[in-house]
């Protein structure tokens, strides 16, 4: 019974559904008609007035729409079913991204497109809303601000051609600043707007009584439309209604001179106004001025305003006394469609550091204006010197800093007896004589980068000709100003201490063996490229030999083994010359030395010590600023000494050592062999042992030393020879020592036997070791002599 009741209810519901009026259907012909995604009840049923593209009535059995990716090849990429010639709803999912021409098939025909009964064009519905000035409809105010004096218009464009009735109408909904939504705004009704593929206008939108604030508008499909709630509404547009008729604002309250700032004018759309910096009783170059070539500036020349202010026309209400006669400090401007215009003012180092007032003036109403104040401030200048602040004359010093006040930094140096206002940093001979651009060449000028930084590399090599070592002050100034004229300009200082350049040198050894290398090393401060090395000895001259100076001031000059090998033993004199800041004052030409203010001297005619003295005298001349250092070294015949070795026990470990005048680091080859060294016989267990190796000469106390460790394991008693050889100097040395039998360390052991009778008898057992007989040599003679001496001592004790 319950089942029957349920069936009756279902039947009643179905019957009610049949009597409900269906949504308005659109009957489609197949001659290229456009169908829109979202449409409902799309009907392909036959009608006596509807024919297909081939001039025949549409049959009743249309069942599908087919889209070809390549119609000529018959490649199908989408099919939409139309049961009994009807599509209940053309959904997004059914179409996807495949829009365009679909071919209509009937009666289950799935053949080629030539069998189609016609075609339709499927598209997505599109509606675009904009809000524009009613008096200048090409100027959109979407996202912009307008005043209440403006009239607006809504512009609605769409692609919906062929729709009819309520399904072909939209409405514009405006969200008010307070959040409310209306379809009537600015005295204009915004409902029932026909959309038929043409542009629809709703105007005028009067803002006289509009609330100030931001408005948002959207073109929507009403609830009776097939497209309602399906995401086909337009995108939103916004605009702001301002309360003030004319306003001006600045993007900065303060600006460091040398930088720009901007002002934004808000007024009527496409209206002309008068913009100017109020008169501050300054010279023309001291005002901020408009950047040239900006859009919206009609005229900014002082001559134009001087001729037209207060005499009628556009400038009839402008008061001449309030405006400076400066190009760019005043202008006629025009706002854009949104009623705004942003303009840039530039400043420079000449702009006065003070507060300026900028006014925007209505041309027709003298009482309508607005003002904004911008303060121009001086920038700052900084300076830093690289390093510790203490430098040697001749070094390069990096000076760097910032300058937010001007495009250039002006540098000069002050110090003892350099004059009140100092000297040019790059040329200490040029004195700073005055302030202003006329004296620009008295200063070292460096450009400021776009990030307000600057840097200058100061080469102090020329200073030694002009100034002495001591303390000095570097000035960095935003303008070319002397030290006495810095009261109203930005500047900074850095203190430096300059020292005279100097040189130190030493040799790798006071004594050098012939054939050893000799190094002359040292430090040359003051950043010279090189130094000269002079060496004087018996019939030997090495004159002005160049040694490069590294970035840390170190230098090295080397005499190779081949150089010292042929040198005569004796004392040699060395002078190492530093050029200071004026280049080399003393130079060599062949064997002759030359120097300012002195007669050339041929060093080849002088003894070594006299030649060295002549060079030093030339370097000490007041006409020469070179400095130098002196040193000596002695060349000796190479020698190797071996300390006494003494007798060593076979199997022991011991050290052979000695001294030498060879250089530290030299290699010595050492061989230790038996004096009786010869091939072993078959009857012998082994031959005589030997030892060999390489050692390095080390620095000793007074003289250099060497040592060699010997492991005498396997050494037989004999006389041994030590040979030491230096390959570098082709030097050898030998010595002899003896290896003897090791001394006994235990007594003979005895065995105790107990007799039955109780008498104890001690039996001594001696173990004798037999050594193979060998031919007597130097070792055998030594051994026999040793045995004889032992026997003599035993007999004497008895």
GIWO-V860095 format. One line per field, one symbol per residue. phi: phi as a letter, one per 20 degrees, with the letter a starting at -180 (. if undefined). burial: I if it has 9 or more other ideal C-beta (glycine too) atoms within 8 Angstrom, else O. Layout:
# GIWO-V860095
phi=???
burial=???
This chain:
# GIWO-V860095
phi=.fffffffffffffffffeffffgedededdnfeddgofdleddffbfddcefdndfffedfcadcddfbgfemeecacdfcflmcdgbeefffemdedofdeedcmmfdffffefeqbcddcefcccdcccffebfedfdfmcdcdffeddbedddbdedofcmffdcccdddeegeofccdcbmmdfddlefcbndeddcafeedgdfffqddccceceffeefefmdndffffdcbddeeefbbcbdebecbfgoddbccdecbffldecddbefgdlcfgfeefcfffmefneebcefffffecfmdomfdfeeeffedfecgnebaeccfefemcbdcdddcbfeffeaedddddcffddfeeabccdceedfecccbcdfnendcegofededbrcbedbecdddbccrglengdncffebfeeeedadnffdgffdedcfeffemdbbbeeeefeffeccefqeccdddcfcfcfgecdfccebbccecdddffbbcbbdfafccfgnefcddcrcceomffbcdddccbglcccdleecfdffenebbccdfgffegefffqecdccdddflddmfedcdcmeddcbgmcfgceffedfgfffffffffffeffecefdbcdbcbdecffccddfgdmfcffnedbddcacaeffgnfedeccdcffdfbffeffefaefebbbrccdfdfdendfcbbbeddegnfegaecdddccdfgdlccbcbdbdddffffdcefeddedeeffneedededdeddeegfcffcfffffffffffffffffffff
burial=OOOOOOOOOOOOOOOOOOOOOOOOIIIIIIIIIIIIIIIIIIIIIOOOOIIIOOOOOIIOIIIIIIIIOOOOOIOIOIOIOIOOIIIOIIOOOOIOOOOOIIIIIIOOOOOOIOOIIIIIIIIOIIIIIIIIIIOIIOIOIIOIIIIIOIIIIIIIOIOIOOIOOOIIIIIIIIIIOOOOOIIOIIOIOIOOIOIIOOOIOIIIIIIOOIOOIOIIIIIIIIOOIIIIOOOIOIOOIIIIIIOOIIIIOIOOOOIIIIOIIIIIIIIIIIIIIIIIIIOIOOOIOIIIIIIOOIOIIOOIOIOOIIOIIOOOOOIIIIOIOOIIOIOIIIIIIIIIIIIIIOIIIIIIIOIOOOOIIIIIIIIOOOOOIIIIIIIIIIIIIIIOIOOOIOIIIIIOIIIIIIIIIIOIIIIIIIIOOIIOIIIIIOIIOIIIOOOOOOIIOIIIIIOIOOOIIIOIOIOIIIIIOOIOOIOIIIIIIIIIIIIOOIOOIIIIIIIIIIIIIIIOIOIIIOOIIIIIIIIIIIOIIIIIOIIIIIIIIOOIIOIIIOIOIOOOIIIOIOIOIOIIIOIOOOOIIIIIIIIIIOOOIIIIOOOIIIIOOIOOIOIOOIOIOOIIOIIIOIIOIOOIIIIIIIIIIIIIOIIIOIOOIOOIIIOOOIOIIIIIIIIIOIIIIIIIIIIIOOOOOOOIOOOIIIIOOOIIIOOOOOOIIIIIOIOIOOIIIIIIIIIIIIOIIOIOIIOIIIIIOOOOOOOOOOOOOOOOOOOOOOOOOOOOOOOOOOOOIIIIIIIIOIOOOOOOOOOOOO
